[in-house]
């Protein structure tokens, strides 16, 4: 899960109820380390003149180059076609606000994309090219880049986070229908931006801030471009998708690519009703995903609104005790519903994160339960890595260095596979601190230096990288 570094809080849901999508500021920004702020408040910082501080400062004086992830190999979603059809309909015909759409929409003409803005972050062209290649190869969706001065179906415009916040408060990035620039968006009436008024997708804009970490920019690219093309909803029940407000997945998954492949299948067209799409899906899925015909269906019950409200309250800005009560309510609802998947794991994870500041035994119990739930399913191994990061941080702060080493090392492969550089760097820095305190200074130094290239991608500025590294180092002291 990703959080704002300054507190265990997530801003209220978007103030853009008619926009297709608006990512929260905390989403995937500084993954995993934000929870450590609560821990570091419980320990005394080491004076700047201490040997440990001098060692860390000298090793990070000149940070290594930013690291980037290699291309991932295409994979296949392992779901029954019956469950895939159900998910497709719920993602496509319902907005995040709960409003239902009466008709299916997509781009019917060739899709073009332009990038505009005063500043283009150096990482953006690389990550965008990589994403467009994956969309064509894995989803069968071709998007043709055009020069910035050329009209395009999709405009990707960069701006500062302050500019974005003035027009769209409490969002990190957004996709907006029926406009082709930030200037046009600012002039537009709210009613003109409603997806309920869209018959066919013809032009829209994605607005992404430039003054955030490269990983945040990439993650905005993935979700906002995916929602520009296809599904407009998020579902907490999905364990393997970016279309989930738990913000665990950083990049588009095989499930997401399959949803987009279905969206642009020849059997569908803009204007079709939900019933018409539902009748077409079985044959489409049998053709596109034949393995899904042989897999058993796993029906899932709806997510009660009270659970969603409890989760949002737990991630909000209310006093800690109110958030703790909300997390406890989410856990109680998950138990009453008999859940054993991502919604149950997320409920326990929230409770564990919040309980760290006031009740360590309760935090251990909740985080351990979340780890058990996530660890029982291969599709939630990335979720388990986030929980493991918290357990490793707890162990480090309590001077259980062997436990901190074992836990952090066990989750590194999952973080790398998830392409989550912030989480990966956090785990590596935690492991390095544990090794340092186990007397393995040489191994710790090598691992710490190796982590910093990932930290530059995950956290952004050199100053931010040093702050995050210092926070983890403070836990061990």
C-alpha positions as CSV (number, residue, x, y, z in Angstrom):
1,X,0.0,0.0,0.0
2,X,1.2,3.5,-0.6
3,X,0.9,6.4,1.8
4,X,1.9,10.0,2.3
5,X,5.2,10.1,4.1
6,X,4.1,12.7,6.6
7,X,1.3,10.6,8.3
8,X,-0.6,7.4,8.1
9,X,-3.4,9.1,6.1
10,X,-5.0,9.1,2.7
11,X,-6.9,12.2,1.6
12,X,-10.6,12.0,1.0
13,X,-11.8,10.5,-2.2
14,X,-11.6,12.6,-5.3
15,X,-13.5,15.8,-5.7
16,X,-14.1,14.9,-9.3
17,X,-17.2,12.8,-9.1
18,X,-17.9,13.0,-12.8
19,X,-14.4,12.5,-14.0
20,X,-13.4,9.1,-15.3
21,X,-10.5,8.7,-13.0
22,X,-8.5,10.7,-10.6
23,X,-5.6,9.1,-8.7
24,X,-5.2,10.0,-5.1
25,X,-2.1,11.9,-4.1
26,X,-0.9,9.1,-1.9
27,X,-1.4,6.4,-4.5
28,X,1.9,4.5,-5.1
29,X,3.8,7.5,-3.8
30,X,6.7,6.5,-1.5
31,X,5.5,2.9,-1.2
32,X,5.9,1.2,2.1
33,X,8.1,3.8,3.8
34,X,5.3,6.1,4.9
35,X,4.2,3.6,7.6
36,X,7.7,3.8,9.0
37,X,7.1,7.4,10.1
38,X,5.0,6.1,12.9
39,X,7.8,3.7,14.0
40,X,10.5,6.3,13.7
41,X,8.6,8.6,16.0
42,X,9.0,5.9,18.7
43,X,12.8,5.9,18.6
44,X,15.4,8.5,19.3
45,X,17.2,9.7,16.2
46,X,21.0,9.3,16.1
47,X,22.9,12.6,16.3
48,X,24.3,13.7,13.0
49,X,27.9,13.3,14.4
50,X,27.5,9.6,15.2
51,X,29.6,7.0,13.4
52,X,26.6,5.4,11.9
53,X,25.3,8.7,10.5
54,X,28.7,9.6,9.1
55,X,28.9,6.2,7.4
56,X,25.5,6.6,5.8
57,X,26.2,10.1,4.7
58,X,29.5,9.3,3.1
59,X,28.0,6.3,1.3
60,X,25.2,8.4,-0.2
61,X,27.2,11.5,-0.9
62,X,27.1,10.7,-4.6
63,X,24.1,8.6,-5.4
64,X,24.3,6.0,-8.2
65,X,22.4,6.4,-11.4
66,X,18.6,5.7,-11.4
67,X,17.7,2.0,-12.1
68,X,14.9,1.0,-14.5
69,X,13.1,-2.3,-14.7
70,X,13.6,-4.6,-17.7
71,X,10.7,-5.5,-20.0
72,X,8.4,-8.1,-18.4
73,X,7.4,-11.2,-20.3
74,X,3.8,-11.5,-21.3
75,X,1.7,-13.7,-18.9
76,X,-1.8,-15.0,-18.9
77,X,-4.6,-14.4,-16.4
78,X,-5.5,-17.5,-14.5
79,X,-9.2,-16.9,-14.0
80,X,-12.3,-18.7,-15.1
81,X,-14.1,-17.0,-18.0
82,X,-17.3,-16.7,-16.0
83,X,-15.5,-14.6,-13.3
84,X,-13.8,-12.6,-16.0
85,X,-17.1,-11.8,-17.7
86,X,-18.5,-10.7,-14.3
87,X,-15.5,-8.5,-13.6
88,X,-15.6,-6.9,-17.1
89,X,-19.2,-5.9,-16.7
90,X,-18.8,-4.4,-13.3
91,X,-15.7,-2.5,-14.4
92,X,-17.2,-1.2,-17.6
93,X,-20.8,-0.3,-16.7
94,X,-20.3,1.3,-13.3
95,X,-18.3,4.5,-12.4
96,X,-16.3,4.8,-9.2
97,X,-19.0,7.0,-7.8
98,X,-21.5,4.1,-8.1
99,X,-23.3,5.6,-11.0
100,X,-24.3,3.1,-13.7
101,X,-23.6,3.6,-17.4
102,X,-26.3,2.7,-19.9
103,X,-24.0,2.0,-22.8
104,X,-20.6,0.7,-23.7
105,X,-18.0,3.2,-25.0
106,X,-14.6,2.9,-26.5
107,X,-12.5,4.6,-29.2
108,X,-13.8,3.5,-32.6
109,X,-11.3,5.3,-34.8
110,X,-7.5,4.8,-34.8
111,X,-6.1,6.0,-31.5
112,X,-3.4,8.7,-31.5
113,X,-1.6,10.2,-28.5
114,X,0.4,13.4,-28.0
115,X,2.5,14.6,-25.1
116,X,2.4,18.3,-24.2
117,X,3.5,20.5,-21.3
118,X,6.2,22.9,-20.5
119,X,8.4,20.2,-18.9
120,X,8.6,16.6,-19.8
121,X,10.2,14.4,-17.1
122,X,13.2,12.4,-18.4
123,X,11.6,9.1,-17.3
124,X,8.3,9.7,-19.0
125,X,9.3,9.0,-22.7
126,X,10.9,5.7,-21.6
127,X,8.0,4.5,-19.5
128,X,5.4,5.7,-22.0
129,X,7.1,3.8,-24.9
130,X,7.4,0.7,-22.8
131,X,3.7,0.9,-21.9
132,X,2.5,1.5,-25.5
133,X,4.6,-1.5,-26.6
134,X,2.9,-3.7,-24.0
135,X,-0.6,-2.5,-24.9
136,X,-0.1,-3.4,-28.5
137,X,1.6,-6.8,-27.7
138,X,-0.6,-7.9,-24.8
139,X,-3.9,-6.2,-25.4
140,X,-4.0,-5.7,-29.1
141,X,-4.5,-2.0,-28.7
142,X,-2.4,0.2,-31.1
143,X,-1.8,3.8,-30.0
144,X,0.2,6.0,-32.5
145,X,2.2,8.9,-31.0
146,X,2.0,12.2,-32.9
147,X,3.8,15.5,-32.5
148,X,2.5,17.8,-29.6
149,X,1.1,20.4,-32.0
150,X,-1.0,17.7,-33.8
151,X,-4.6,17.0,-32.7
152,X,-4.9,13.6,-31.0
153,X,-7.5,11.3,-29.6
154,X,-5.5,11.3,-26.3
155,X,-3.6,14.3,-25.0
156,X,-1.1,13.6,-22.2
157,X,-0.3,16.9,-20.6
158,X,2.2,17.5,-17.8
159,X,1.9,20.3,-15.2
160,X,2.9,20.9,-11.6
161,X,1.2,19.3,-8.7
162,X,0.2,22.7,-7.5
163,X,-1.6,23.5,-10.7
164,X,-3.4,20.2,-10.7
165,X,-4.5,20.7,-7.1
166,X,-6.0,24.1,-7.8
167,X,-8.5,22.7,-10.3
168,X,-8.7,19.1,-9.1
169,X,-8.1,19.0,-5.3
170,X,-6.8,15.9,-3.6
171,X,-5.8,14.1,-6.8
172,X,-2.4,13.1,-8.1
173,X,-3.4,12.6,-11.8
174,X,-6.6,12.5,-13.7
175,X,-8.2,11.5,-17.0
176,X,-11.0,13.7,-18.3
177,X,-13.3,13.1,-21.3
178,X,-14.2,15.7,-24.0
179,X,-11.2,18.0,-23.6
180,X,-7.8,18.3,-25.3
181,X,-5.9,20.5,-23.0
182,X,-5.5,21.8,-19.4
183,X,-6.8,25.2,-20.5
184,X,-9.9,23.7,-22.0
185,X,-10.5,21.6,-18.9
186,X,-10.3,24.7,-16.7
187,X,-12.9,26.4,-18.8
188,X,-15.3,23.5,-19.2
189,X,-18.5,23.2,-17.3
190,X,-18.7,20.2,-15.0
191,X,-21.6,18.6,-16.9
192,X,-19.5,18.5,-20.1
193,X,-17.0,16.2,-18.4
194,X,-19.5,13.5,-17.4
195,X,-18.9,10.0,-18.8
196,X,-22.7,9.6,-18.7
197,X,-22.8,12.0,-21.7
198,X,-20.2,10.1,-23.8
199,X,-21.5,8.0,-26.7
200,X,-18.2,7.2,-28.3
201,X,-14.7,8.1,-27.0
202,X,-13.2,10.6,-29.4
203,X,-11.0,12.9,-27.4
204,X,-9.8,13.1,-23.8
205,X,-6.9,14.3,-21.7
206,X,-4.7,12.8,-19.1
207,X,-3.0,15.3,-16.7
208,X,0.1,14.2,-14.8
209,X,2.3,16.2,-12.5
210,X,6.0,16.6,-13.3
211,X,7.3,17.3,-9.7
212,X,6.8,13.8,-8.3
213,X,8.9,10.6,-8.3
214,X,9.4,8.8,-11.6
215,X,7.5,5.8,-10.2
216,X,4.5,8.0,-9.4
217,X,4.5,9.3,-13.0
218,X,4.8,5.8,-14.4
219,X,1.9,4.5,-12.2
220,X,-0.3,7.4,-13.3
221,X,0.5,6.6,-16.9
222,X,-0.6,3.0,-16.5
223,X,-3.9,3.5,-14.7
224,X,-5.0,6.7,-16.4
225,X,-4.2,5.5,-19.9
226,X,-5.9,2.1,-19.1
227,X,-9.0,3.9,-17.9
228,X,-8.9,6.3,-20.9
229,X,-9.1,3.2,-23.1
230,X,-11.4,1.0,-21.2
231,X,-12.7,0.2,-17.7
232,X,-13.8,3.3,-15.6
233,X,-14.4,1.6,-12.3
234,X,-12.3,0.2,-9.5
235,X,-13.2,-3.0,-7.5
236,X,-11.7,-3.8,-4.1
237,X,-12.3,-7.5,-4.7
238,X,-9.8,-7.8,-7.6
239,X,-6.5,-9.3,-6.4
240,X,-4.5,-8.9,-9.6
241,X,-5.4,-5.5,-11.1
242,X,-4.6,-1.8,-11.0
243,X,-8.4,-1.3,-11.0
244,X,-8.4,-1.6,-7.3
245,X,-8.2,1.3,-4.8
246,X,-5.9,-0.7,-2.5
247,X,-3.1,0.6,-4.8
248,X,-1.0,-2.5,-4.5
249,X,-0.3,-3.0,-8.2
250,X,2.0,-0.5,-9.8
251,X,1.7,-1.5,-13.5
252,X,-0.9,-3.1,-15.7
253,X,-1.3,-6.8,-15.0
254,X,-2.3,-9.7,-17.3
255,X,-5.8,-9.4,-16.0
256,X,-5.8,-5.7,-17.0
257,X,-4.5,-6.4,-20.5
258,X,-7.2,-9.0,-21.0
259,X,-9.9,-6.5,-20.0
260,X,-8.5,-4.1,-22.6
261,X,-8.3,-6.8,-25.2
262,X,-12.0,-7.5,-24.6
263,X,-12.8,-3.8,-24.8
264,X,-11.4,-3.6,-28.3
265,X,-12.6,-7.0,-29.6
266,X,-14.5,-6.8,-32.9
267,X,-17.7,-8.2,-31.4
268,X,-18.2,-5.0,-29.4
269,X,-19.0,-1.5,-30.4
270,X,-19.9,1.8,-28.7
271,X,-23.6,2.1,-27.8
272,X,-24.1,-1.5,-26.8
273,X,-26.2,-2.1,-23.6
274,X,-24.9,-4.1,-20.7
275,X,-27.2,-7.0,-21.7
276,X,-25.9,-6.9,-25.2
277,X,-22.3,-7.0,-24.0
278,X,-23.1,-9.7,-21.5
279,X,-24.5,-11.9,-24.3
280,X,-21.4,-11.4,-26.4
281,X,-18.8,-12.1,-23.7
282,X,-18.9,-15.9,-23.4
283,X,-18.0,-16.5,-27.0
284,X,-15.4,-13.7,-26.9
285,X,-13.7,-15.1,-23.9
286,X,-13.8,-18.6,-25.3
287,X,-11.9,-17.3,-28.3
288,X,-9.5,-14.9,-26.5
289,X,-8.9,-16.9,-23.3
290,X,-9.5,-20.6,-24.0
291,X,-7.8,-21.7,-20.8
292,X,-10.5,-19.9,-18.8
293,X,-13.1,-22.3,-20.1
294,X,-11.4,-25.1,-18.1
295,X,-11.0,-23.3,-14.8
296,X,-13.7,-23.4,-12.1
297,X,-15.7,-20.3,-11.4
298,X,-15.1,-18.6,-8.0
299,X,-18.2,-16.6,-7.3
300,X,-17.7,-13.5,-5.0
301,X,-20.2,-11.6,-3.0
302,X,-20.6,-7.9,-3.4
303,X,-18.6,-5.4,-1.4
304,X,-20.9,-3.9,1.3
305,X,-20.9,-0.1,1.1
306,X,-20.3,0.0,4.9
307,X,-17.0,-1.9,4.4
308,X,-15.9,0.6,1.7
309,X,-16.9,3.5,4.0
310,X,-14.9,2.0,6.8
311,X,-11.8,1.5,4.7
312,X,-12.0,5.1,3.4
313,X,-12.4,6.3,7.0
314,X,-9.4,4.3,8.2
315,X,-7.3,5.9,5.4
316,X,-8.6,9.4,6.1
317,X,-7.4,12.3,8.2
318,X,-9.6,11.8,11.3
319,X,-8.0,11.4,14.7
320,X,-6.2,8.1,15.2
321,X,-8.8,6.5,17.4
322,X,-11.5,7.1,14.9
323,X,-9.4,5.6,12.2
324,X,-8.7,2.6,14.4
325,X,-12.4,2.1,15.0
326,X,-13.0,2.2,11.3
327,X,-10.3,-0.4,10.6
328,X,-11.8,-2.6,13.3
329,X,-15.2,-2.2,11.6
330,X,-13.7,-3.2,8.3
331,X,-12.2,-6.4,9.9
332,X,-15.5,-7.2,11.5
333,X,-17.4,-6.9,8.2
334,X,-14.7,-9.0,6.4
335,X,-15.1,-11.7,9.0
336,X,-18.9,-11.6,8.9
337,X,-18.8,-11.9,5.1
338,X,-16.5,-14.9,5.3
339,X,-13.8,-13.3,3.1
340,X,-10.4,-14.9,2.8
341,X,-9.0,-12.9,-0.1
342,X,-7.8,-9.4,-0.9
343,X,-10.6,-7.6,1.0
344,X,-9.9,-9.5,4.2
345,X,-6.2,-9.1,3.9
346,X,-6.5,-5.4,3.3
347,X,-8.8,-5.0,6.3
348,X,-6.2,-6.6,8.6
349,X,-3.4,-4.7,7.0
350,X,-5.1,-1.3,7.7
351,X,-5.7,-2.3,11.3
352,X,-2.1,-3.4,11.7
353,X,-0.7,-0.2,10.2
354,X,-2.9,2.0,12.5
355,X,-2.2,0.0,15.7
356,X,1.6,0.3,15.4
357,X,1.6,3.7,17.1
358,X,-0.5,2.6,20.2
359,X,-0.6,-1.2,20.5
360,X,2.3,-3.2,19.2
361,X,0.8,-6.6,20.1
362,X,-2.4,-5.8,18.3
363,X,-0.4,-4.5,15.3
364,X,1.6,-7.8,15.2
365,X,-1.6,-9.8,15.4
366,X,-3.3,-7.8,12.6
367,X,-0.2,-7.7,10.3
368,X,0.5,-11.4,10.8
369,X,-3.1,-12.2,9.9
370,X,-2.8,-10.1,6.8
371,X,0.4,-11.9,5.9
372,X,-1.3,-15.3,6.3
373,X,-4.3,-14.3,4.1
374,X,-2.1,-12.7,1.4
375,X,0.5,-15.5,1.5
376,X,-2.2,-18.2,0.9
377,X,-2.8,-17.1,-2.6
378,X,-0.2,-16.7,-5.4
379,X,-2.1,-13.8,-6.9
380,X,-1.6,-11.7,-3.7
381,X,2.2,-12.2,-3.3
382,X,2.7,-8.5,-4.0
383,X,0.3,-7.6,-1.3
384,X,2.2,-9.9,1.1
385,X,5.4,-8.1,0.3
386,X,3.9,-4.8,1.6
387,X,2.9,-6.5,4.8
388,X,6.3,-8.1,5.1
389,X,7.9,-4.7,4.8
390,X,5.9,-3.5,7.9
391,X,6.8,-6.6,9.9
392,X,10.5,-6.2,9.0
393,X,10.4,-2.6,10.0
394,X,8.9,-3.6,13.4
395,X,11.6,-6.2,13.9
396,X,14.3,-3.7,13.0
397,X,12.9,-1.1,15.5
398,X,12.9,-3.7,18.2
399,X,16.5,-4.8,17.5
400,X,15.4,-8.3,16.3
401,X,18.0,-8.1,13.5
402,X,17.8,-11.7,12.3
403,X,14.0,-11.4,11.9
404,X,14.4,-8.1,10.1
405,X,16.9,-9.6,7.8
406,X,14.9,-12.8,7.0
407,X,11.6,-10.9,6.5
408,X,13.0,-8.2,4.2
409,X,15.1,-10.6,2.2
410,X,12.0,-12.8,1.6
411,X,10.0,-10.1,0.0
412,X,12.6,-8.6,-2.4
413,X,11.8,-10.8,-5.3
414,X,8.1,-10.0,-5.1
415,X,8.8,-6.3,-5.0
416,X,11.1,-6.6,-8.0
417,X,8.5,-8.6,-10.0
418,X,5.9,-6.0,-9.1
419,X,8.2,-3.3,-10.6
420,X,7.7,-1.4,-7.4
421,X,11.0,0.4,-6.9
422,X,10.0,2.3,-3.7
423,X,9.0,-1.0,-2.0
424,X,12.1,-2.7,-3.4
425,X,14.5,0.0,-2.1
426,X,12.7,0.0,1.3
427,X,13.2,-3.7,1.7
428,X,16.8,-3.6,0.6
429,X,17.6,-0.7,3.0
430,X,15.9,-2.6,5.8
431,X,17.9,-5.7,5.0
432,X,21.1,-3.6,4.9
433,X,20.5,-2.1,8.3
434,X,19.8,-5.6,9.7
435,X,23.1,-6.9,8.2
436,X,25.0,-3.9,9.6
437,X,23.8,-4.7,13.1
438,X,24.6,-8.4,12.6
439,X,28.2,-7.5,12.0
440,X,28.1,-8.0,8.2
441,X,29.2,-4.5,7.3
442,X,30.6,-5.3,3.9
443,X,27.4,-7.1,2.7
444,X,25.3,-4.2,4.2
445,X,27.3,-1.6,2.3
446,X,27.0,-3.4,-1.0
447,X,23.2,-3.9,-0.6
448,X,22.7,-0.3,0.6
449,X,24.5,1.1,-2.5
450,X,22.5,-1.3,-4.8
451,X,19.2,0.0,-3.3
452,X,19.9,3.6,-4.0
453,X,19.5,3.3,-7.8
454,X,16.0,1.9,-7.2
455,X,15.3,4.5,-4.5
456,X,16.0,7.3,-7.1
457,X,13.2,5.9,-9.3
458,X,10.9,5.2,-6.4
459,X,11.3,8.3,-4.4
460,X,12.6,10.9,-6.8
461,X,14.9,13.6,-5.6
462,X,18.3,13.0,-4.0
463,X,17.0,14.7,-0.9
464,X,14.0,12.4,-0.7
465,X,16.2,9.4,-1.2
466,X,18.4,10.4,1.7
467,X,15.4,11.2,3.9
468,X,13.9,7.7,3.3
469,X,17.2,6.0,3.9
470,X,17.8,7.9,7.1
471,X,14.3,7.0,8.4
472,X,15.0,3.3,8.0
473,X,18.5,3.7,9.6
474,X,16.8,5.5,12.6
475,X,14.6,2.4,13.2
476,X,17.7,0.3,14.1
477,X,18.8,2.9,16.6
